[in-house]
Amino acid sequence: MILAAGMKGIEEGYELPAEAEDTVWALSELERKSLGIGALPTSLKSAVAAMAESDLVADTLGEDAFEFFRRNKRREYLAYDAQVTDFELSQFFPKL
C-alpha cells in the first residue's frame, strides 16, 4: 500500500505538505487542525471505514481481495466490540 500510494503521488504530481517542525502529538487538536495535520483512525472500526472509501486500496488489492480483507476486519472489530472488558466490569457492574 505504501509503495502504491507513493507511486500514485509521483505519477499524479502530488505536492507534499510542509515538514512539521514541532512534535505533532505535543500539539493540541486545534493547533494540529490549524496546521492542516489530520488525525489517523484511532480504532480498527474507523480504519476499516476509511479504507472502505479508498479507491487506491481497492485498485491496489483488487476487488476480491479488498472485499475479503474489509469483510474479515469488520468481523474482527465486531467480535472485539462484543467483549466486556475488566474495566467495564469493575466500573459499571458494581452500580447494577
VEXVODREN-471159 format. One record per residue: residue number from 0; residue in three letters; x, y, z of N, C-alpha, C in turn. Coordinates in steps of 0.05 Angstrom, whole numbers. Each point is the difference from the previous one (the first is absolute). Layout:
+------+------+--------+--------+--------+--------+--------+--------+--------+--------+--------+
: resi : resn :    n.x :    n.y :    n.z :   ca.x :   ca.y :   ca.z :    c.x :    c.y :    c.z :
+------+------+--------+--------+--------+--------+--------+--------+--------+--------+--------+
:  NUM :  ALA :      X :      Y :      Z :      X :      Y :      Z :      X :      Y :      Z :
...
+------+------+--------+--------+--------+--------+--------+--------+--------+--------+--------+
This chain:
+------+------+--------+--------+--------+--------+--------+--------+--------+--------+--------+
: resi : resn :    n.x :    n.y :    n.z :   ca.x :   ca.y :   ca.z :    c.x :    c.y :    c.z :
+------+------+--------+--------+--------+--------+--------+--------+--------+--------+--------+
:    0 :  MET :     17 :    -24 :      0 :    -17 :     24 :      0 :     17 :     25 :      0 :
:    1 :  ILE :     22 :     -1 :     16 :     17 :     24 :      1 :     13 :      5 :    -27 :
:    2 :  LEU :      9 :    -21 :    -13 :     12 :      3 :    -26 :    -20 :     10 :    -20 :
:    3 :  ALA :    -24 :    -11 :      0 :    -21 :      8 :    -18 :     -8 :     30 :      4 :
:    4 :  ALA :     -2 :      8 :     25 :     -6 :     28 :      6 :     22 :     18 :     -9 :
:    5 :  GLY :     25 :     -8 :      4 :     23 :     16 :     -9 :      1 :      2 :    -30 :
:    6 :  MET :     -5 :    -22 :    -14 :      0 :      1 :    -29 :    -22 :     17 :    -11 :
:    7 :  LYS :    -23 :     -1 :     12 :    -23 :     16 :     -9 :      7 :     30 :      4 :
:    8 :  GLY :     13 :      6 :     23 :      8 :     28 :      5 :     20 :     10 :    -21 :
:    9 :  ILE :     19 :    -17 :     -7 :     20 :      7 :    -20 :    -13 :      3 :    -27 :
:   10 :  GLU :    -16 :    -20 :     -8 :    -13 :      1 :    -26 :    -19 :     24 :     -4 :
:   11 :  GLU :    -14 :      7 :     22 :    -19 :     22 :     -2 :     11 :     27 :     10 :
:   12 :  GLY :     25 :      0 :      7 :     13 :     25 :      8 :    -11 :     13 :     26 :
:   13 :  TYR :     -7 :    -17 :     19 :     -9 :     10 :     26 :     21 :     18 :     13 :
:   14 :  GLU :     -9 :     22 :     11 :     19 :     16 :     15 :      0 :     -9 :     29 :
:   15 :  LEU :     24 :     -2 :     11 :      3 :     -8 :     28 :     -7 :     24 :     18 :
:   16 :  PRO :    -12 :     -5 :     23 :     -5 :     23 :     18 :     27 :      8 :     13 :
:   17 :  ALA :      0 :     23 :     12 :     24 :     10 :     13 :      8 :    -19 :     22 :
:   18 :  GLU :     25 :     -2 :      5 :     10 :    -17 :     22 :     -8 :     11 :     27 :
:   19 :  ALA :     -9 :    -17 :     18 :     -8 :      8 :     27 :     26 :      6 :     16 :
:   20 :  GLU :      1 :     23 :     12 :     24 :      7 :     15 :     -4 :     -5 :     30 :
:   21 :  ASP :    -25 :     -5 :      8 :     -6 :     -5 :     28 :     -5 :    -30 :      4 :
:   22 :  THR :      0 :     -8 :     25 :     -9 :    -27 :      7 :    -30 :      0 :     -3 :
:   23 :  VAL :     -9 :    -13 :    -21 :    -28 :      2 :     -8 :    -19 :     -7 :     23 :
:   24 :  TRP :      6 :    -22 :     14 :    -19 :     -9 :     21 :      2 :     17 :     25 :
:   25 :  ALA :     20 :     18 :      2 :      1 :     18 :     22 :    -18 :     24 :     -4 :
:   26 :  LEU :     -9 :      4 :    -25 :    -18 :     22 :     -7 :    -29 :     -7 :      8 :
:   27 :  SER :    -15 :     20 :      5 :    -29 :     -5 :      6 :    -14 :     -7 :    -27 :
:   28 :  GLU :    -23 :    -11 :      3 :    -16 :     -7 :    -24 :     -5 :     25 :    -17 :
:   29 :  LEU :     -6 :     22 :     13 :     -5 :     25 :    -15 :     25 :     10 :    -14 :
:   30 :  GLU :     24 :     -3 :     13 :     25 :      8 :    -13 :      5 :    -17 :    -25 :
:   31 :  ARG :     -4 :    -27 :      4 :      5 :    -18 :    -23 :    -19 :      7 :    -23 :
:   32 :  LYS :    -25 :      5 :      7 :    -20 :      7 :    -21 :      7 :     25 :    -14 :
:   33 :  SER :     10 :     21 :     14 :      7 :     25 :    -12 :     25 :     -3 :    -19 :
:   34 :  LEU :     16 :    -21 :      6 :     23 :     -5 :    -17 :     -7 :    -19 :    -23 :
:   35 :  GLY :    -25 :     -9 :     -1 :     -9 :    -18 :    -21 :      9 :    -29 :      4 :
:   36 :  ILE :      6 :     -7 :     26 :      9 :    -27 :      6 :    -25 :    -16 :     10 :
:   37 :  GLY :     -8 :    -19 :    -16 :    -23 :    -16 :      7 :      8 :    -24 :     17 :
:   38 :  ALA :    -19 :    -11 :     13 :      5 :    -23 :     18 :     -4 :    -26 :    -16 :
:   39 :  LEU :     15 :    -20 :      7 :     -4 :    -27 :    -10 :    -23 :    -13 :     15 :
:   40 :  PRO :    -12 :    -21 :    -11 :    -21 :    -14 :     14 :     10 :    -10 :     27 :
:   41 :  THR :    -17 :      1 :     20 :      8 :     -8 :     27 :    -10 :    -27 :      9 :
:   42 :  SER :    -14 :    -14 :    -18 :    -10 :    -27 :      6 :     -1 :    -16 :    -26 :
:   43 :  LEU :     -1 :    -26 :      4 :     -3 :    -17 :    -24 :    -25 :      6 :    -15 :
:   44 :  LYS :    -22 :      6 :     15 :    -26 :      6 :    -13 :      3 :     25 :    -18 :
:   45 :  SER :     12 :     21 :     10 :      3 :     25 :    -16 :     20 :     -4 :    -22 :
:   46 :  ALA :     20 :    -17 :      4 :     20 :     -5 :    -22 :    -13 :    -16 :    -22 :
:   47 :  VAL :    -17 :    -19 :      6 :    -14 :    -16 :    -20 :    -20 :     18 :    -15 :
:   48 :  ALA :    -13 :     18 :     14 :    -19 :     18 :    -13 :     15 :     19 :    -20 :
:   49 :  ALA :     24 :     10 :      8 :     16 :     17 :    -17 :      9 :    -16 :    -24 :
:   50 :  MET :     10 :    -25 :      4 :     10 :    -16 :    -21 :    -23 :     -7 :    -20 :
:   51 :  ALA :    -24 :     -4 :     10 :    -22 :     -7 :    -18 :     -6 :     23 :    -20 :
:   52 :  GLU :      8 :     24 :      6 :     -4 :     23 :    -17 :     23 :      5 :    -20 :
:   53 :  SER :     21 :    -17 :      2 :     24 :      5 :    -15 :      1 :    -15 :    -27 :
:   54 :  ASP :     -1 :     15 :    -21 :      3 :    -12 :    -27 :     28 :    -11 :     -3 :
:   55 :  LEU :     20 :     14 :     12 :     28 :     -9 :     -2 :      3 :    -28 :     12 :
:   56 :  VAL :    -11 :     -6 :     23 :      2 :    -26 :     12 :    -15 :    -21 :    -17 :
:   57 :  ALA :    -24 :      7 :     -9 :    -15 :    -19 :    -17 :     15 :     -6 :    -26 :
:   58 :  ASP :     12 :     20 :    -12 :     14 :     -4 :    -25 :     26 :    -16 :      4 :
:   59 :  THR :     13 :      5 :     22 :     26 :    -13 :      6 :     -4 :    -29 :      7 :
:   60 :  LEU :    -20 :     -6 :     17 :     -5 :    -28 :      8 :    -16 :    -16 :    -20 :
:   61 :  GLY :    -15 :     14 :    -16 :    -19 :    -14 :    -18 :    -27 :     -3 :     16 :
:   62 :  GLU :    -22 :      0 :    -14 :    -26 :      1 :     12 :     -5 :    -24 :     19 :
:   63 :  ASP :      7 :    -24 :     -9 :     -5 :    -24 :     17 :     16 :      1 :     26 :
:   64 :  ALA :     26 :      5 :     -2 :     17 :      1 :     24 :     -9 :     23 :     18 :
:   65 :  PHE :     -7 :     23 :    -12 :     -9 :     23 :     15 :    -25 :     -7 :     16 :
:   66 :  GLU :    -20 :    -12 :    -12 :    -24 :     -8 :     14 :      5 :    -21 :     21 :
:   67 :  PHE :     17 :    -19 :     -6 :      7 :    -21 :     19 :     13 :     12 :     25 :
:   68 :  PHE :     19 :     18 :     -4 :     14 :     13 :     22 :    -19 :     17 :     16 :
:   69 :  ARG :    -16 :     17 :    -14 :    -19 :     17 :     14 :    -20 :    -16 :     16 :
:   70 :  ARG :    -11 :    -21 :    -11 :    -19 :    -17 :     14 :     12 :    -13 :     25 :
:   71 :  ASN :     24 :    -11 :     -3 :     13 :    -12 :     23 :      7 :     19 :     22 :
:   72 :  LYS :     10 :     24 :     -7 :      6 :     20 :     20 :    -25 :     10 :     14 :
:   73 :  ARG :    -22 :      2 :    -15 :    -26 :      8 :     12 :     -9 :    -21 :     20 :
:   74 :  ARG :      3 :    -26 :     -7 :     -7 :    -21 :     18 :     18 :      1 :     25 :
:   75 :  GLU :     25 :      7 :     -4 :     19 :      2 :     23 :     -8 :     22 :     19 :
:   76 :  TYR :     -7 :     24 :    -10 :     -7 :     21 :     18 :    -27 :     -4 :     13 :
:   77 :  LEU :    -19 :    -14 :    -14 :    -25 :     -7 :     13 :      4 :    -19 :     23 :
:   78 :  ALA :     17 :    -20 :     -3 :      6 :    -19 :     21 :     14 :     15 :     23 :
:   79 :  TYR :     18 :     18 :     -6 :     13 :     16 :     21 :    -20 :     17 :     15 :
:   80 :  ASP :    -17 :     13 :    -14 :    -20 :     18 :     13 :    -19 :    -15 :     17 :
:   81 :  ALA :     -4 :    -26 :     -5 :    -19 :    -16 :     16 :     12 :     -9 :     27 :
:   82 :  GLN :     26 :      4 :      4 :     13 :     -9 :     24 :     -6 :     20 :     23 :
:   83 :  VAL :     -4 :    -11 :     24 :     -2 :     16 :     24 :     27 :      0 :     13 :
:   84 :  THR :     11 :     24 :      4 :     27 :      2 :     11 :      0 :      0 :     30 :
:   85 :  ASP :     24 :     -5 :     12 :      3 :      2 :     29 :     -7 :     28 :     10 :
:   86 :  PHE :      8 :     20 :    -16 :     -7 :     27 :      8 :    -30 :      4 :      2 :
:   87 :  GLU :    -14 :     -9 :    -21 :    -30 :      3 :      1 :    -12 :    -15 :     23 :
:   88 :  LEU :     10 :    -24 :      6 :    -10 :    -15 :     22 :      4 :     14 :     27 :
:   89 :  SER :     25 :     10 :      4 :      6 :     14 :     25 :    -13 :     27 :      2 :
:   90 :  GLN :     -4 :     13 :    -22 :    -11 :     27 :      0 :    -31 :      0 :      2 :
:   91 :  PHE :    -13 :    -18 :    -14 :    -29 :      1 :     -3 :    -15 :    -22 :     15 :
:   92 :  PHE :     12 :    -23 :      3 :    -15 :    -23 :     12 :     -8 :      6 :     29 :
:   93 :  PRO :     18 :     13 :     16 :     -9 :      5 :     28 :    -24 :     19 :      2 :
:   94 :  LYS :     -5 :     16 :    -21 :    -22 :     19 :      1 :    -27 :    -13 :     -8 :
:   95 :  LEU :      1 :    -25 :     -9 :    -24 :    -13 :     -7 :    -12 :    -11 :     25 :
+------+------+--------+--------+--------+--------+--------+--------+--------+--------+--------+
